[in-house]
Amino acid sequence: MNVSKAQERDKYDSLAPLRDHFCLPDNTIYLDGNSLGVLPKAVLDRLQTTVATEWGTDLISSWNTHGWIDLPQSVGEKIAPIVGAAPGQVLCCDSISINVFKLLATGLALRPKRTTILVEAQDFPTDRYIAEGLAQLLGPNRCVVKAVAVDQLEQALDRDVAVLLLSEVNYRTGYRHDMAALTRSAHAAGALTCWDVAHSAGAMPVAFDQADVDFGVGCGYKFLNGGPGAPAFLYVAKRLQNQVSQPLSGWLGHRQPFDFTPSYQPAEGVLRYQAGTPSVIAMRALEAALDIFDKVSLAALREKSLALTRFFLECLASQACFESFGVLTPSDPECRGSHIAITHEQGFAIAQALIAAGVIVDFRAPNIIRFGFAPLYNTFEDAARSAAILGAIMAEKRYLEPGFQQRQKVT
Ligand SMILES: *Cc1c(COP(=O)(O)O)cnc(C)c1O
C-alpha cells in the first residue's frame, strides 16, 4: 500500500526528472548520498575532456588556458550560492579536516585574549580531533578544547570562548541546529562561529551570510556529489578576511606565487586560505557535479527532503518491527536534516542485511542505522520499499545470519 502511495507522490514530484542526471545502479535503493553522493552523468564527459584533452594534449599550458590555476576560486564561486554566500568568500580546497585547522587558527588569532574552542561532544569527531591537535600545538595557555552536550552549548558560551565549532546537522542523529540563533548567541558572548555544513550543503538552503556566520566548512563528496575524496570548501566572511593570515601558508596562498620570493605575503581575501596545488581532476569532477544546482531551487530541494524523510518515518511506523527501534532523528521539520537515524542493538547486522537486500544504508557506532535521502535523486518509492524491506528482514530475523556480523574497515 505504501508503495502505490509513493508512486503517486513521485508522479507529482516536480524534482523527479532530475534523477535522470545521475548514474544509479540497477536493483539498488541508494540511501547513502549523505556519505558518498552518486555519480552525475555530466562528470563522465568532463573527466574525459580533462584527462584526454587538457592533461593529455595541452599539458602544462592548461594551468592558464583551461583555468586550472583558478579552480579553487571558480569552483568556490559555484558553491557560494548553495551556502548563501555572496562572491569572494568561498574557496574549494583540501579536506574539511585541513580547512578546520586553518579556520580555527585564524579564529584564535582574531580573539587573542580568549583560549577556548567550544565543540559539541557528539559531533563528527574529525572537527574535534583537529581542534585538539591545534590545542596541543599551541599549548594550554593559548588553546583548550571544551566539549559539551548539545543542550549545554548556550550556557558554555562564556568569556573565554574564541570559536564555537559546530555541525549544522549532526551526522548521527540528523538533528539540525538553528544556525542563525546560535550564531547570535555566540556573537553576544564575543565568540566567533565555525559551522560545518557537511550534512546540509546540497540538501537544503544554507544561509552563511544571512546568519552572519564567521567561518564555514563543507564537504564535496556528500550531497554535492563530487566523487570519492572530492575537495572540500571553506567560507570566510568578508569582514574577517584580511585581518590575519592562516598558518598553512603555502605558496598558492601567496600574493604572487610565481614571483618565488623568499618571504610569504598572503593573498588578498579568501585566496590566502589556499595552501598547495589543487587536485585538478577531482576539482573538475566536483565542478561538473555542481551544474545541476543551477537547475533547481534550494527551497524546493529542502521541501522534498523533508517530505521524503517524513514519508519514510510514516512507512517505518507502519511496520510491525517499528517498536524494536529507537528513532534519533527529530520529527520537528525545523530540527531535521536529510537523513533518518534509527537505533537497534543489532544495528550493524541489520544494516548489512539491508545492504545485501539492495538497500544501501550505513552504520554508525555504536548502534545507529542511517537512511540518507538525497532530494536530487531519491524517490518516495525508495522510501516505501526500503521500509518494507527492513520490515521483512526483521520479521524473518535475517540479520542473525553469521555473515552479517563481519565488520570491514569502512562502515
Ligand atoms: C564527512 C564529514 C567530514 C569529513 O571531513 P574530511 O576531512 O573532509 O574527510 C567532516 N565533518 C563532518 C560533519 C562530516 O560529516
The ligand as an SDF file (V2000), in Angstrom:
LIG
                    3D

 15 15  0  0  0  0  0  0  0  0999 V2000
   32.0190   13.8630    6.2770 C   0  0  0  0  0  0  0  0  0  0  0  0
   32.3320   14.8640    7.3180 C   0  0  0  0  0  0  0  0  0  0  0  0
   33.6250   15.3780    7.4430 C   0  0  0  0  0  0  0  0  0  0  0  0
   34.7410   14.8610    6.5870 C   0  0  0  0  0  0  0  0  0  0  0  0
   35.9500   15.5020    6.7890 O   0  0  0  0  0  0  0  0  0  0  0  0
   37.1240   15.3260    5.7460 P   0  0  0  0  0  0  0  0  0  0  0  0
   38.3020   15.8990    6.4350 O   0  0  0  0  0  0  0  0  0  0  0  0
   36.7500   16.1010    4.5290 O   0  0  0  0  0  0  0  0  0  0  0  0
   37.2960   13.8720    5.4610 O   0  0  0  0  0  0  0  0  0  0  0  0
   33.8320   16.3650    8.4060 C   0  0  0  0  0  0  0  0  0  0  0  0
   32.8250   16.8160    9.1920 N   0  0  0  0  0  0  0  0  0  0  0  0
   31.5650   16.3270    9.0880 C   0  0  0  0  0  0  0  0  0  0  0  0
   30.4840   16.8580    9.9490 C   0  0  0  0  0  0  0  0  0  0  0  0
   31.3060   15.3310    8.1650 C   0  0  0  0  0  0  0  0  0  0  0  0
   30.0690   14.8250    8.0780 O   0  0  0  0  0  0  0  0  0  0  0  0
  1  2  1  0
  2  3  1  0
  2 14  2  0
  3  4  1  0
  3 10  2  0
  4  5  1  0
  5  6  1  0
  6  7  2  0
  6  8  1  0
  6  9  1  0
 10 11  1  0
 11 12  2  0
 12 13  1  0
 12 14  1  0
 14 15  1  0
M  END
$$$$
